[in-house]
């Protein structure tokens, strides 16, 4: 799928456990379990059902995780990754228990909690993979392959099975993997030691998807990825890993991508004028053409957030523990007349919505109160800090995979950049991708432990 040249061998030889070969194979199976996941139809989402194919994905995901745990359960207590795994496991127990005690329908709470469970599975699998001696690059490679496949698959699935067209396509084909690929691209441009064919392929996949889906929100992770990768570059300069003289050279791919994007826009303007018109309307004229007081995306988010706050205010004690994951909420009816000018509401019931909302932070407060909010914040800050500490621990004698030590930090910042306008954690695949990033720094901590206790050849 991605014809990248092999990285240079690491001169620091870390002995592999006997289980490493099978752990790596099962890691590929685990990641591919939801490579062909998709957004279900509204009718099926409303009924809370799942298709046979998605039940098969779930079975493969659970079976591969059980296999990895059976091979490497002894490594689950190795710190510091063990602390993060334990914390997130306790958070899931709290959220499910809180929902049960508050009478939330079990089917709803389990369905909304699945991305968190998959995130825990991925943490465990990535942690074990790092502990048995698998190189970080070999852990990240299947993540990149699966992310690219899912972006392409979502688009193909939308056109083949959802009867969307270039004039109407939007949310139906958006992949949660776009955010992570943007983080990987930013990291590869600014921090990788050598050029690889995987970079232009990843750029083509993500920017092609952005263009087709008219996705403004991905501008935020693009900016966040650029800023944080530059920050990490200067950390590398400070630690003596990269020379400052390479800064401008590393910006050359950015200029190349910008030139190719401009060429693509010109070609699209000639061949697909309807798509260019949709971008023009989405960026500049969405509100004025229908006489809205605010942008439609903003209105829907505020309608949701105001309703959640009103529900919590009706019994203020729930600001502590929320209403439970999967609990019902609604859109504030004060905003519905304006929203109806752009989104025909039809007969949809906006009094009984239970999916994971449009913002990480509003839904964390609604479902888990202050406790839930702090747990989300702790996870994101913890993963970013774990990433930077792992990078620093190897800075004295970095290996060829050193650039990947910063990837979890950059990926976390990209998710946070979208957190006010979207909730990526409502997607199963996003839970897997982020969980892999949460467990990845453990591989670098293992390398650092060998680095400081053995002599280099």
Secondary structure, DSSP 8 states (H G I E B T S, - for coil): ----------SS-----TTHHHHHHHHHHHHHTTTT-----HHHHHHT---HHHHHHHHHHHHHHHHHHHHHGGGGG-TTHHHHHHHHHHHHHHHHHHHHHTT--HHHHHHHHHHHHHHHHHHHHHHHHHHTT--HHHHHHHHHHHHHHHHHHHHHHHHHHS---TTT-SGGG--THHHHHHHHHHHHHHH-SS--HHHHHHHHHHHHHHHHHT-STHHHHHHHHHHHHHHHHHHHHHTTSS-GGGHHHHTHHHHHHHHHHHHHHHHHHHH-HHHHHHHHIIIIITTGGGT-SS-HHHHHHHHHHHHHHHHHHTTTTHHHH-S-TT--B---TTTHHHHTTTS--TT--TT-B-S--S-HHHHHHHHHHHHHHHHHHHHHHHHHHHHHHHHHHTGGG--TTGGGGGHHHHHHHHHHHTTTT--GGGSHHHHHHHHHHHHHHHHHHHHHHHHTTS---
